[in-house]
Amino acid sequence: MATISQPPAQGSSPASSRRRVTQPAGPAKTAYQPQRATSFAIIEQAQKGVPTQQVDQLAELLGISLKEMAIVLQVAERTLHRFRSEGQLDQQTSERLLLLENLTAHGLLVFDGRAEALADWLRYPLRELKGQAPLQWLNTISGFSLVDDVLTRIEYGVYS
């Protein structure tokens, strides 16, 4: 089974293991801002299918490679490429992407809109997650819930 890339080396901060992606000069684009949705809204959107461009937008925002995104979405990379040509994700993949989008929106709230801080946090091993990085838990629906619970604890200042 494929795994998500390794966390930063011992003694380094999450920020030191990431590089900053800069935008080329030119007209300012509207920044992609994931929004939290209710369970009903996620189900309805998943049943309709999500446009594949949301995969790329979310991956870019979180600094996640296509390979890592495929692991989170529980599909093969080739399947992601096929979805791109079709322009839309299937229902199950849409649901996982929408869960990731919800988690991202929550993370951006917790990290004051700082996407880079959230991206670093997703790769940083946490005691609350048995010493693994949050990103490593996102290959299951229960993992999404665990990671969201940790974000809620951070949001409310509750640490174990």
HELIX and SHEET records of a PDB file:
HELIX    1   1 PRO A   14  SER A   17  5                                   4    
HELIX    2   2 SER A   39  LYS A   48  1                                  10    
HELIX    3   3 GLN A   53  LEU A   62  1                                  10    
HELIX    4   4 LEU A   66  LEU A   73  1                                   8    
HELIX    5   5 GLU A   77  GLU A   86  1                                  10    
HELIX    6   6 GLN A   91  VAL A  110  1                                  20    
HELIX    7   7 ALA A  115  ARG A  123  1                                   9    
HELIX    8   8 ARG A  127  LEU A  129  5                                   3    
HELIX    9   9 PRO A  134  TRP A  137  5                                   4    
HELIX   10  10 ILE A  141  GLU A  155  1                                  15    
END                                                                             
